[in-house]
Amino acid sequence: MDVQAAIDASRLRPYDRQRVALEPPIGDGVRHPLVAMGHVLIEQPTVAFGGAQAIVRLPKGFAAGSDPRKDGMVVGC
């Protein structure tokens, strides 16, 4: 993944060994196996999964990404 794709990707948030929250885009193909393994899925608003801005140095220049979940932007000089 490039930096923006990694920031955009759906996230999970573990609370303990059993409880886990998944962002809404994560579908039943992941949810059902987790429940079958004994995990308890918790509903959380998207903002509960944090936010990110990142700048990556490349061999020739930089790449940057900013999280659409929250206000923010990436700035370099």
N, C-alpha and C positions, 0 to 999 in steps of 0.2 A: 504494500500500500504506500501511496505517497502520503505526505504529512497531512494534507486536508482530508483524504479518505480515512486515515486513522482517527482523526478527531471526530469526523462525522459518524463513524461506526457505532452501532448500538452497544450499550454498556450494561454490565451487571454490577450489582453491589452486594457483597456478602455481609451478613450481619453476625453470623456465628456459624457453627458447623452444619446447621440445618436450614436456617432462613436465608433467603436470597431474593433480592429485587431485580427484575429485568425490565429494561426499557420496552415500551409497547411494540416497537418494530420486531422484537425477537418473537418468532412465531411458535406455533404448537410443536413443530419438529424439534425444538429445543426444550420447550416447557414440559411437554408430556414425559420425556425421559427423566428430567430432573425430579418431577413429582414421583415417578416410578421408583427412583432411587431413595425416596424418603425426604426430599427437600420440600420446604414450605415456601411457596412463592408469595411475596409481599408486593402489593401495589404501591408505587411511589410516583410522585410527579416527576416529569423529566428533569426539572432543575435540581432534584435531589442527587443526581448522578455527577455533579460537578461541572466544571467548564475548563476549557483549555485554549491557550494560544501558544503557538510554537514557531520557532525559526530554526531551520536546519541548514548548516553550512554544506554546500556541495563543492565538488572540485572546481566548478566555474560558477560562482555566485551563491545564491541562497534560495531556499524554498520556504514558504510560510503558510500557516493555516490558522483559522480562527473559528471557534465553536459557535454554531448557529443557535445553540441552546440558551446562550446568555449574551448580554451586551459585551462588546469588546472588539479589539482589532489588534493586528500585529503591525508593529512599526520597527523599522531598522534604519540605521544611518550608515 
